[in-house]
Each structure stands twice: as structure tokens, then as C-alpha cells.
Amino acid sequence: MEIQRNREDDMKVLITGGAGYIGSIIAGSFKRAGHEPVILDSLINGNREFTRPYSFIQADIADKDALKALWEKEEGFDGVIHCAALTIVPESVASPGLYYQENVTKSLIFFETLEALGCKKVILSGSASVYGNSSETLLTEESPVNPGSPYARTKLIQEQLLEDLCRKIEKGGLRGISLRYFNPVGAAPDLSSGAWKENGSHLIAKLMAHSSKTPFTLTGTNLPTHDGTGLRDYFHVADLARAHVMAMEKFDRVLKEEKTEYTLMNAGSGQGVTVKEFIKAFEKVQGKSVDYLIGPSRPGDVPGGYASIEKIKRLLGWQPEYSLKDAIESALEWEKIRSTSIEESLN
Ligand SMILES: NC(=O)c1ccc[n+]([C@@H]2O[C@H](COP(=O)([O-])OP(=O)(O)OC[C@H]3O[C@@H](n4cnc5c(N)ncnc54)[C@H](O)[C@@H]3O)[C@@H](O)[C@H]2O)c1
């Protein structure tokens, strides 16, 4: 069944994983821009509270019947944002099969169902973790990929899956854009949602969790960067969310300009910030110093890198509006109300 929709200025967009951290903030961004987000999430790691302002269906992305019924009920969607995934690196090392099942197998089923339903526009949540231990620090979309964990490998395969389905010889099917996110920080501008489950591998989460009893341990201090600590690219999650709205609004123009059915773009600040610099910025916003210990180097500590954002600037006219300070402030504001939000969602 193919339903033709013709709207550009008030799009109806399906967001998988919209009960999670980034998906919920993307949903808010679409709504503020005058579009209609609809959320599909299994709630395996999502927060029902975050879905309250939107239409929501609790379903797994691999549940073909649920997706077909939703598509018919909503009379199709103008586009789909695919955020749903398992995202915890150490968990992926412990249970790689689970990650391939959830992120790869289910995404294949999802994309093929979308294709059968006549979907023409898919934006995928990609991850800069696919660059892994790169020899380059300024990472362009052409930089070599070297994913360093099962999680990162599943994110690369998701991109490749989407690309191959879009590049099928028979035209008229799916078309796609992958956005490779660097390190989003912060919460929704109205603090309606944010990172609600601990992801201990994120630097900001570690800094917020540290206390005099559990001091923060800085590892990787002899790396080939200007202060010896790893280089990352942090940017406000609200800027990331806005990039999805712009990519969906400009979808046809972008692919036409690139003469392709699929393309990928980095999304980051375009600025490299070391772990020590991030700690300094965090201390400044928080108004008190962070006591940290210097830990031993760990195998796998990498100098890291930051995004070249020339492509996304050129194709979407997007660039970050918020500063690193804004992003940290937003994360700290959200942290103050996070526990209430979790309690509400469990009631
Ligand atoms: N948070 C980051 O720093 C970051 C960085 C790069 C890329 N990403 C990507 O962004 C996306 C969103 O990440 P997040 O941080 O918001 O994670 P999250 O865990 O907060 O959100 C993921 C959501 O997907 C849902 N979900 C998972 N599997 C599902 C399934 N099979 N069917 C339906 N729903 C399912 C979960 O319930 C959850 O609500 C992921 O694809 C992730 O790989 C995140």
C-alpha cells in the first residue's frame, strides 16, 4: 500500500526511539517547527513521560504488523527518523549477539517494511564511534572508519544497510540520510526531556556523578594531543535535534544536489575539546572544582578527533547555535529535575 503525501511545510514524521534521550528532543524540535511527530518505541530503554506531548505507539521496530497498522491509521508519513537502538558500549562488549540482533537484524526488517509501505525518506541516527581509533583528528565523512566495539560496528552496519537499500538498481524506493553524531550534551531547551538513564561511558555523566566519596578518575593522559588527554567534539543536543528537522525539510534538495539516493553527514561542533578542557568548562559552569585522580592508561585509550562540519553546513546550512557552556548548563539544569522525571515515569 502506497500513500502519497505532498506536504513539505507541515510534515508528519515517524520517530523510532522517540521515548529515549535524543529521539524525544528531536520530537520536540519537529513540533516547535510546526510539524507533527509520531513516536514508536518499545520502551525497552525509553521513558513514557517523554512521549506525552505526541502521538505514541508502544511497539518494537521489527513488529511489521504494528508498523503497517500505524502507517495506515496515520495515512502514511512524510519521513522517518530512525533513532531506536541499544547504545551502551560495555553492554555491547558483554552481549554482542544482542546488539547485532537489536540494531542490525531489526533495522533490516524495519527498513524493508518501510520500503514496502512506500516510505521515501529515512534519516538514520549514526554515530561518530564508527571512526574509532582513526589516524586523523579532523574527521570528514571520507575519513577511514575503524569501529572499536560491537556497538560501533552495529552503527556502521546500520548505515551500510540503509545505503545499500537506497542504492538498489530499481529506483523509487527508500532514500536516506545518515547523520553521524559526535558527542551530544544537554537536554531539551524547555527541559521536558534529557538523558534519563545513566550512560556511565559519557564524560558529562561521570562528572555529574562524581563526589568526594567517588572521585572522578582521568585516564589517558599521555596521548598525542596538546594537553595529553583525549580529544572529542561536544555539542548541544538541541542543535543536533534541529539538524534533523532541517535535513527532513531539505531532504529532496540535498539528494538532488548530491545526485544520489543516499548520503551521510557529520553532526558536531566542528571544534576539538580535550577531556581536561571539558573539565575546566564544567568547573566554570558549576562554580566549583572537580577533584580528580589520574588513573593508569588503559588499552584502547585513543587521542580521538572532532568533526569536519563543512558538508552539513553546505548541504543544510546548519551550524551549532549553542556553545559548550550552554550545553553543560543545560545538562546540569536537567540533572536537577531528572530524578523527578524518572519517578513520574515509573508511577
Ligand atoms: N547519546 C549519544 O551520545 C549518541 C551518540 C551517537 C549516536 N547515538 C545514536 O542515537 C540514537 C538514540 O540514542 P539515545 O542516546 O537517545 O539512546 P536511548 O537509549 O535514550 O534511546 C533509544 C530508544 O530506542 C528505544 N528502542 C531500542 N530498541 C528498540 C526497538 N527494537 N524497538 C523500538 N524501540 C527501541 C528505547 O526504548 C529508547 O527509548 C541511537 O541510535 C544511538 O546509537 C547516540
The ligand as an SDF file (V2000), in Angstrom:
LIG
                    3D

 44 48  0  0  0  0  0  0  0  0999 V2000
   23.5590    9.5390   23.0570 N   0  0  0  0  0  0  0  0  0  0  0  0
   24.6390    9.6810   22.3060 C   0  0  0  0  0  0  0  0  0  0  0  0
   25.6350   10.2630   22.7380 O   0  0  0  0  0  0  0  0  0  0  0  0
   24.6670    9.1480   20.8930 C   0  0  0  0  0  0  0  0  0  0  0  0
   25.8090    9.3840   20.0970 C   0  0  0  0  0  0  0  0  0  0  0  0
   25.8280    8.9000   18.7950 C   0  0  0  0  0  0  0  0  0  0  0  0
   24.7400    8.2120   18.2800 C   0  0  0  0  0  0  0  0  0  0  0  0
   23.6620    7.9830   19.0560 N   0  0  0  0  0  0  0  0  0  0  0  0
   22.5220    7.2470   18.4810 C   0  0  0  0  0  0  0  0  0  0  0  0
   21.3340    7.9860   18.7200 O   0  0  0  0  0  0  0  0  0  0  0  0
   20.2340    7.1020   18.8620 C   0  0  0  0  0  0  0  0  0  0  0  0
   19.4730    7.4410   20.1280 C   0  0  0  0  0  0  0  0  0  0  0  0
   20.3510    7.2730   21.2350 O   0  0  0  0  0  0  0  0  0  0  0  0
   19.9500    7.7200   22.7110 P   0  0  0  0  0  0  0  0  0  0  0  0
   21.1750    8.1530   23.3860 O   0  0  0  0  0  0  0  0  0  0  0  0
   18.7770    8.6180   22.6420 O   0  0  0  0  0  0  0  0  0  0  0  0
   19.5310    6.3150   23.3360 O   0  0  0  0  0  0  0  0  0  0  0  0
   18.2790    5.9460   24.2680 P   0  0  0  0  0  0  0  0  0  0  0  0
   18.5310    4.5750   24.8090 O   0  0  0  0  0  0  0  0  0  0  0  0
   17.9810    7.0390   25.2110 O   0  0  0  0  0  0  0  0  0  0  0  0
   17.0820    5.8760   23.2170 O   0  0  0  0  0  0  0  0  0  0  0  0
   16.8820    4.7660   22.3680 C   0  0  0  0  0  0  0  0  0  0  0  0
   15.4010    4.4740   22.3660 C   0  0  0  0  0  0  0  0  0  0  0  0
   15.1630    3.4040   21.4410 O   0  0  0  0  0  0  0  0  0  0  0  0
   14.2100    2.5250   22.0270 C   0  0  0  0  0  0  0  0  0  0  0  0
   14.4240    1.2090   21.4030 N   0  0  0  0  0  0  0  0  0  0  0  0
   15.5490    0.4540   21.4470 C   0  0  0  0  0  0  0  0  0  0  0  0
   15.3670   -0.6740   20.7320 N   0  0  0  0  0  0  0  0  0  0  0  0
   14.1100   -0.6190   20.2030 C   0  0  0  0  0  0  0  0  0  0  0  0
   13.3600   -1.4730   19.3610 C   0  0  0  0  0  0  0  0  0  0  0  0
   13.8620   -2.6300   18.9100 N   0  0  0  0  0  0  0  0  0  0  0  0
   12.1170   -1.0970   19.0000 N   0  0  0  0  0  0  0  0  0  0  0  0
   11.5920    0.0810   19.4500 C   0  0  0  0  0  0  0  0  0  0  0  0
   12.2480    0.9270   20.2660 N   0  0  0  0  0  0  0  0  0  0  0  0
   13.5080    0.5760   20.6400 C   0  0  0  0  0  0  0  0  0  0  0  0
   14.4990    2.5490   23.5100 C   0  0  0  0  0  0  0  0  0  0  0  0
   13.3910    2.1450   24.2870 O   0  0  0  0  0  0  0  0  0  0  0  0
   14.8650    4.0140   23.7340 C   0  0  0  0  0  0  0  0  0  0  0  0
   13.7290    4.7800   24.0660 O   0  0  0  0  0  0  0  0  0  0  0  0
   20.8130    5.6950   18.8300 C   0  0  0  0  0  0  0  0  0  0  0  0
   20.6270    5.1660   17.5350 O   0  0  0  0  0  0  0  0  0  0  0  0
   22.2820    5.9040   19.1260 C   0  0  0  0  0  0  0  0  0  0  0  0
   23.0760    4.8900   18.5410 O   0  0  0  0  0  0  0  0  0  0  0  0
   23.5900    8.4330   20.3510 C   0  0  0  0  0  0  0  0  0  0  0  0
  1  2  1  0
  2  3  2  0
  2  4  1  0
  4  5  1  0
  4 44  2  0
  5  6  2  0
  6  7  1  0
  7  8  2  0
  8  9  1  0
  8 44  1  0
  9 10  1  0
  9 42  1  0
 10 11  1  0
 11 12  1  0
 11 40  1  0
 12 13  1  0
 13 14  1  0
 14 15  2  0
 14 16  1  0
 14 17  1  0
 17 18  1  0
 18 19  2  0
 18 20  1  0
 18 21  1  0
 21 22  1  0
 22 23  1  0
 23 24  1  0
 23 38  1  0
 24 25  1  0
 25 26  1  0
 25 36  1  0
 26 27  1  0
 26 35  1  0
 27 28  2  0
 28 29  1  0
 29 30  1  0
 29 35  2  0
 30 31  1  0
 30 32  2  0
 32 33  1  0
 33 34  2  0
 34 35  1  0
 36 37  1  0
 36 38  1  0
 38 39  1  0
 40 41  1  0
 40 42  1  0
 42 43  1  0
M  CHG  2   8   1  16  -1
M  END
$$$$
